[in-house]
Amino acid sequence: MPLTFTQTLTDIFSHVDYSRSRQHPYNAETYNLDRMRELCARLGNPQDQFSSLHIAGSKGKGSTAAMAEAILRAAGYKTGLYTSPHMHTFRERIRINGALIEREELVKLWAELRPHAKALHNTTTFEIITALAFMHFAGQQVDWAVLEVGLGGRLDATNVVRPRACAITSLSYEHTDLLGHTLSLIAFEKAGIIKPGAAVTVGPQEDEAMAVIRNVARTAGAEIWQVGREWRYQVHHADQHGLSIDITGPDAHYSDLHIALCGLHQAANATVAVSLIESMRRRGLPVHEQHIRRGLASTYWPGRLEVLGHEPTLLIDSAHTRQSAERLAAALDLYPHQRLILLFGASADKDIAGMLRILATRAAGIVVTRSTHPRAADPQNMAALARDIVPSVPVHITKDIPQALTLARSLASESDLILASGSIFVVAGVREAWLAVSPQDFSPCDWAHHAEPIRGNFSPMLPGPEYNPDINSTSSLLQL
């Protein structure tokens, strides 16, 4: 008897899952691409059956991937997009033309892949999910797939592809216990996605990181463009509805582009995405200015500087590193408010103190909580850190996100701003809690309607219609 969707996800996550437990060393034995290559070979090497763009980085790689995919889709190509982790439903990770993978399709693909995964020793959950994405994209005959690296790059399961172009967004100190404690070591891992002959675009970098990336590209014989050198941008306007920017590169200039995603940091991400597409355009890919404009203006990537409610304003952002918290803090002026109420939760392996030093110092009140993810940090410990950092600010502890949201709303006046951040899993929980309170604030196509618990039976909250946006539309799906 075939497995159900619930049983399929349970089976997939029963394998070795380093995203939920970090008890294994990050090395070529633990994260061995030989096993991934063997798995793909057993499946007929689906990763070689479509053109791909490969994107690594510390921050912004998901946003950059979403923008690049939107541009290709606006140009009329059938696109695949592979990202991780997911916010609400596993199905977000594997999309074609913006649509979540069907539950029935996932069940069918797992039935085909399962015997091969079981036959190989210690096949990981991420390897399985990546192979499922490759199978889906090949089976649906996508023209282009945009692939986001999961962790690092050199030893990541996605790194069995042979991309036409790749990108490395801005690097920072993240996963240092795995990738290394210097920017040079982190850059070496990220630059591992560079392939001979592939065009390379690099976001703004520290000199230490850029030197390593250039050396890897030189060794691979890969042409390299960097944002801040060959490619530049100028921001004309930024508000809570997006950005207006100019982007200039070799033999290219785009003026007054509208970026649907909010925050000044998205200007650099958009420039990386445009540079990626331009590198393919120079090699004969027919993508034109109107496609770039439409794609950037219609990119859908929720949970990043997203406004859910008003009076008080409820703002959510998936910042989960010190650097991303700095970017978030810089963007708060886009949202007029009197006082800030911080709703905060994070994973235990993150720089919680670093994030709190940036965000808590701006807050008039703090509510700490935890998501249901296994790596969620203890609220008691986070509260102790917050009280050390801002002893004069009231700190409240809650057992779960719905309780935290209720408390934060009770602390805020209509002119205040509630900021929920620290983890993508906290952001997901706030979106789902707000859906229960104020469903009219969500499009019928919002991913929150498909939410599955991180633990439990993976059953969706609501059946919900499929996400099938019109690329020409900047409708309620795209309003932040």
C-alpha positions in Angstrom: 0.0 0.0 0.0 1.5 3.4 -0.9 2.4 5.8 1.8 0.3 8.9 2.6 1.7 12.4 2.4 2.1 12.4 6.2 3.9 9.1 6.2 6.1 10.2 3.4 7.3 13.2 5.3 7.8 11.2 8.4 9.8 8.7 6.5 12.0 11.4 4.9 12.7 13.1 8.2 13.6 9.7 9.9 16.9 9.8 8.1 20.0 11.5 9.4 19.0 15.2 9.7 21.8 17.6 10.6 19.4 20.5 10.5 17.8 19.2 13.7 20.9 17.8 15.4 24.5 19.0 15.1 26.2 16.0 16.7 28.4 15.2 13.6 31.5 16.9 12.4 31.4 18.9 9.2 33.9 17.2 7.0 34.2 15.2 3.8 33.3 12.0 5.6 30.1 13.2 7.2 29.0 15.4 4.3 30.3 13.2 1.5 29.2 14.1 -2.0 30.1 10.6 -3.2 26.9 9.3 -1.6 24.9 12.1 -3.3 26.5 11.4 -6.6 25.7 7.7 -6.3 22.1 8.5 -5.3 21.7 10.7 -8.4 23.3 8.1 -10.6 20.8 5.5 -9.5 18.1 8.0 -10.5 19.5 8.7 -13.9 21.3 11.9 -13.0 18.2 14.2 -13.0 20.3 17.2 -12.0 21.9 17.1 -15.5 18.5 17.4 -17.3 18.0 21.2 -16.9 20.0 24.4 -16.8 20.6 25.7 -13.3 21.8 28.7 -11.3 23.4 27.9 -8.0 23.4 30.4 -5.1 25.4 30.2 -1.8 26.0 32.8 0.9 25.5 33.7 4.5 22.6 36.1 4.1 20.3 37.0 1.2 20.8 33.8 -0.8 17.1 32.9 -0.6 15.9 36.4 -1.6 18.4 36.4 -4.4 17.2 33.0 -5.6 13.6 34.1 -5.5 14.4 37.2 -7.6 16.4 35.4 -10.1 13.7 32.8 -10.5 11.0 35.5 -10.9 13.0 37.1 -13.7 13.4 33.9 -15.6 9.7 33.1 -15.1 8.8 36.6 -16.4 10.8 35.8 -19.5 8.5 32.9 -20.2 10.8 30.0 -19.0 9.4 27.1 -17.0 11.3 27.4 -13.7 12.1 25.4 -10.7 13.1 26.9 -7.3 14.7 24.9 -4.5 15.1 26.6 -1.1 15.4 25.6 2.5 14.3 25.6 5.2 10.6 26.0 4.8 8.4 28.3 6.8 5.0 26.7 6.8 5.0 23.6 4.6 7.6 21.2 3.3 6.2 21.8 -0.2 7.6 25.4 -0.2 11.1 23.9 -0.7 10.3 22.6 -4.2 8.3 24.9 -6.5 7.7 25.1 -10.3 6.6 28.4 -11.7 5.9 29.5 -8.1 3.5 26.6 -7.3 4.2 24.3 -4.4 4.9 20.7 -5.2 1.7 18.6 -5.1 1.4 16.3 -2.2 0.6 13.4 -4.5 3.7 14.1 -6.6 5.9 14.1 -3.6 4.5 10.7 -2.5 5.1 9.3 -5.9 8.6 10.6 -6.2 9.5 9.3 -2.7 8.2 5.8 -3.6 10.6 5.9 -6.6 13.6 7.3 -4.6 13.1 5.4 -1.3 14.7 2.0 -2.2 17.8 3.8 -3.4 18.0 6.0 -0.3 17.6 2.9 1.9 20.3 1.0 0.0 22.9 3.7 0.6 24.5 4.0 4.0 23.5 7.0 6.2 21.6 8.9 3.4 20.7 12.2 4.9 17.3 14.0 4.9 18.8 16.9 3.0 20.3 14.7 0.4 16.9 13.0 -0.1 15.1 16.3 -0.3 17.6 17.6 -2.8 17.3 14.5 -5.0 13.5 14.8 -4.9 13.8 18.4 -6.2 16.1 17.2 -9.0 13.6 14.5 -9.9 10.7 16.8 -9.9 12.4 19.5 -12.0 13.6 16.9 -14.5 10.3 15.1 -14.6 8.4 18.4 -15.2 11.0 19.4 -17.8 11.8 22.8 -16.4 14.0 25.1 -18.5 15.8 26.6 -15.5 16.2 25.6 -11.9 17.4 28.1 -9.3 19.0 26.2 -6.4 19.8 27.6 -3.0 22.7 25.9 -1.1 21.6 24.4 2.2 24.8 24.8 4.3 28.3 26.0 3.2 28.7 25.0 -0.5 31.7 22.8 -1.1 30.2 19.8 0.6 26.5 20.7 0.3 24.2 18.1 -1.4 23.2 20.6 -4.1 26.9 20.8 -5.2 26.5 17.9 -7.6 25.0 20.2 -10.2 26.9 21.7 -13.1 25.4 25.3 -13.1 25.5 27.7 -16.0 26.2 30.4 -13.4 26.6 30.7 -9.7 26.5 33.4 -7.1 27.8 34.0 -3.6 25.9 36.6 -1.6 27.4 38.5 1.3 29.3 36.4 3.8 29.4 36.7 7.6 30.3 34.7 10.6 27.7 31.9 10.7 27.8 28.2 11.4 31.4 28.8 12.6 31.5 25.5 14.4 31.0 23.8 11.0 32.4 26.2 8.4 35.3 27.7 10.3 36.0 30.7 12.6 37.5 33.0 10.0 36.0 34.7 6.9 38.7 33.0 4.8 37.5 29.5 5.9 33.9 30.4 5.4 34.6 31.9 2.0 36.5 28.7 1.0 33.5 26.6 1.8 31.0 28.9 0.0 33.3 29.2 -3.0 33.3 25.5 -3.4 30.2 25.9 -5.7 32.3 27.6 -8.4 32.7 25.4 -11.4 35.1 25.6 -14.4 33.5 27.8 -17.1 30.6 29.0 -15.0 30.0 32.7 -14.6 30.3 33.9 -11.0 28.6 36.8 -9.4 29.6 37.9 -5.9 27.8 40.2 -3.5 29.6 42.8 -1.4 32.3 41.1 0.6 35.1 41.9 3.1 38.5 41.9 1.5 39.5 38.7 3.4 36.6 36.8 1.9 36.9 38.2 -1.6 40.6 37.3 -1.9 39.7 33.6 -1.3 36.7 33.7 -3.7 38.8 35.3 -6.4 41.6 32.7 -6.0 39.1 29.8 -6.3 37.5 31.4 -9.4 40.9 31.9 -10.9 41.9 28.3 -10.3 38.6 27.2 -11.9 39.0 29.5 -14.9 35.7 31.2 -14.0 34.8 34.7 -15.0 33.8 36.8 -11.9 31.7 39.9 -11.4 31.4 41.6 -8.0 28.8 43.9 -6.7 30.6 47.1 -5.8 33.0 46.8 -8.7 31.8 45.5 -12.1 28.2 45.9 -10.9 26.8 48.8 -8.9 23.5 50.0 -7.6 22.0 53.3 -6.4 18.9 53.5 -4.1 16.5 56.3 -4.9 13.7 55.5 -2.5 12.9 52.9 0.2 9.8 52.4 2.2 7.6 49.6 3.6 6.5 48.7 0.1 9.9 48.1 -1.4 12.8 49.9 -3.1 13.4 52.0 -6.2 17.0 51.5 -7.5 19.3 51.9 -10.5 21.5 49.0 -11.4 24.6 49.4 -13.7 27.0 46.8 -15.0 29.2 46.0 -18.0 27.2 47.3 -21.0 24.0 47.4 -19.0 22.0 50.0 -17.1 18.6 49.7 -15.6 17.0 52.8 -14.1 14.1 53.1 -11.6 13.7 49.4 -11.0 11.0 48.5 -8.4 12.1 45.8 -5.9 9.1 44.2 -4.2 11.2 43.1 -1.2 11.9 45.6 1.6 15.1 46.8 3.2 18.2 48.5 1.8 20.1 45.2 1.9 17.7 43.9 -0.8 19.4 46.3 -3.3 22.6 44.3 -3.2 20.6 41.0 -3.5 18.7 42.4 -6.5 22.0 43.4 -8.1 23.4 39.9 -7.6 20.2 38.5 -9.2 20.4 40.8 -12.2 24.1 40.2 -12.7 23.4 36.4 -12.7 20.8 36.8 -15.4 23.0 39.2 -17.4 25.8 36.7 -17.3 23.5 34.3 -19.1 22.2 37.0 -21.4 25.7 37.6 -22.6 25.9 33.9 -23.4 22.8 34.1 -25.6 19.9 33.7 -23.2 17.0 35.9 -24.5 16.0 37.8 -21.4 15.1 41.5 -21.8 14.7 44.5 -19.7 11.0 44.2 -19.3 11.5 40.7 -17.9 13.9 42.0 -15.3 11.5 44.7 -14.3 8.5 42.4 -14.0 10.4 39.8 -12.1 11.9 42.1 -9.5 8.6 43.9 -9.0 6.7 40.6 -8.5 9.0 38.5 -6.3 7.2 36.7 -3.6 9.3 35.9 -0.5 7.3 36.2 2.7 8.6 36.6 6.2 11.2 39.2 5.3 10.3 42.6 6.6 6.7 41.7 6.1 3.9 43.7 7.7 1.0 41.5 8.9 -1.2 43.9 10.8 -1.7 47.5 11.8 -2.5 49.5 14.9 -0.2 48.3 16.2 2.0 47.5 13.3 3.0 43.8 13.4 6.3 43.4 11.5 8.1 40.0 11.1 11.5 39.3 9.8 13.6 36.1 9.6 16.8 37.6 10.8 18.8 34.9 12.7 22.4 36.2 12.7 24.0 39.3 14.2 24.6 40.7 10.7 21.0 40.2 9.7 19.8 41.8 13.0 21.9 44.9 12.1 20.2 45.1 8.7 16.8 44.6 10.4 17.5 47.4 12.9 18.6 49.7 10.1 15.3 49.1 8.3 13.0 49.8 11.3 12.9 53.6 10.4 10.8 52.6 7.4 8.0 51.7 9.8 7.0 54.8 11.8 6.3 54.0 15.4 6.5 55.3 19.0 7.7 52.3 20.9 9.1 48.9 19.9 7.9 45.7 21.4 10.2 42.8 20.6 8.9 39.3 20.2 12.0 37.1 20.1 13.0 33.5 19.8 16.0 31.8 18.2 17.7 28.5 17.7 20.2 27.5 20.4 23.2 27.4 18.0 22.8 31.1 17.0 24.5 34.2 18.3 21.5 35.0 20.5 23.4 37.6 22.6 24.7 39.3 19.5 21.2 39.6 18.1 19.7 40.8 21.4 22.4 43.5 21.8 21.2 45.0 18.5 17.4 44.5 18.8 16.7 44.5 22.5 18.4 47.9 23.0 15.7 49.5 20.8 12.8 47.9 22.6 10.5 49.2 25.3 9.4 45.7 26.1 10.6 42.2 25.2 8.6 38.9 25.0 10.7 35.8 24.6 9.3 32.5 23.3 10.3 29.4 21.5 9.2 27.7 18.3 8.5 24.0 18.1 11.7 23.3 16.3 14.0 20.8 18.1 16.9 23.3 18.2 14.8 26.2 19.7 16.6 27.9 22.5 15.2 27.9 26.1 13.2 31.1 26.7 14.5 31.2 30.3 18.1 31.5 29.0 17.2 34.1 26.4 15.4 36.1 29.0 18.4 36.1 31.3 20.6 37.4 28.4 18.1 40.1 27.6 17.9 41.3 31.2 21.7 41.5 31.3 21.8 43.5 28.1 18.9 45.9 28.9 18.2 45.6 32.7 15.7 48.5 32.6 13.5 46.9 29.9 10.7 44.6 31.1 11.3 41.0 29.8 8.4 38.5 29.6 8.7 34.7 29.1 6.0 32.8 27.3 5.7 29.0 26.6 4.7 29.3 22.9 4.3 31.7 20.0 0.5 32.2 20.2 0.8 33.2 23.9 3.8 35.5 23.0 1.8 37.2 20.3 -1.2 37.8 22.6 1.1 39.2 25.2 3.0 41.5 22.8 -0.3 42.9 21.5 -1.5 43.6 25.0 1.7 45.5 25.7 1.5 47.6 22.5 -0.5 50.7 21.8 -1.9 51.5 18.4 1.1 53.6 17.5 3.6 51.1 18.5 5.5 48.5 16.5 5.6 44.8 17.4 8.7 43.2 15.8 8.8 39.4 15.7 12.3 38.0 14.8 15.2 35.8 15.6 14.3 32.7 13.6 12.4 31.7 10.5 10.6 29.2 12.7 9.4 32.0 15.0 8.3 34.0 12.0 6.4 31.0 10.7 4.7 30.6 14.1 3.7 34.2 14.2 2.3 34.1 10.7 0.2 31.0 11.6 -0.9 32.6 14.9 -2.0 35.8 13.1 -3.8 33.7 10.5 -5.9 32.3 13.3 -6.6 35.8 14.7 -7.0 37.8 11.5 -7.5 35.6 8.4 -8.6 38.5 6.3 -5.0 39.8 6.3 -3.9 36.8 4.2 -4.3 36.0 0.5 -6.2 32.7 -0.1 -2.9 31.6 -1.8 -0.7 32.3 1.2 1.6 29.4 2.3 0.3 29.7 5.9 -2.9 28.0 4.8 -0.8 24.8 4.1 1.0 24.9 7.4 2.3 21.6 8.8 3.7 21.3 12.4 7.5 20.9 12.6 6.8 18.0 14.9 3.8 15.7 14.6 1.8 14.4 11.7 2.7 17.0 9.0 -1.0 17.5 8.3 -1.8 20.8 6.7 -3.9 23.3 8.8 -6.2 24.0 6.0 -6.5 22.6 2.5 -6.0 26.0 0.9 -5.8 26.8 -2.8 -2.6 26.4 -4.7 -0.2 29.3 -5.1 -0.4 30.3 -8.8 0.5 34.0 -9.0 0.2 36.1 -12.2 3.7 37.3 -12.9 2.2 40.6 -14.2 0.4 41.3 -10.9 1.6 43.1 -7.8 -1.7 42.2 -6.1 -2.3 41.4 -2.4 0.1 38.5 -2.6 2.9 41.0 -2.9 1.8 43.7 -0.5 4.0 44.0 2.5 
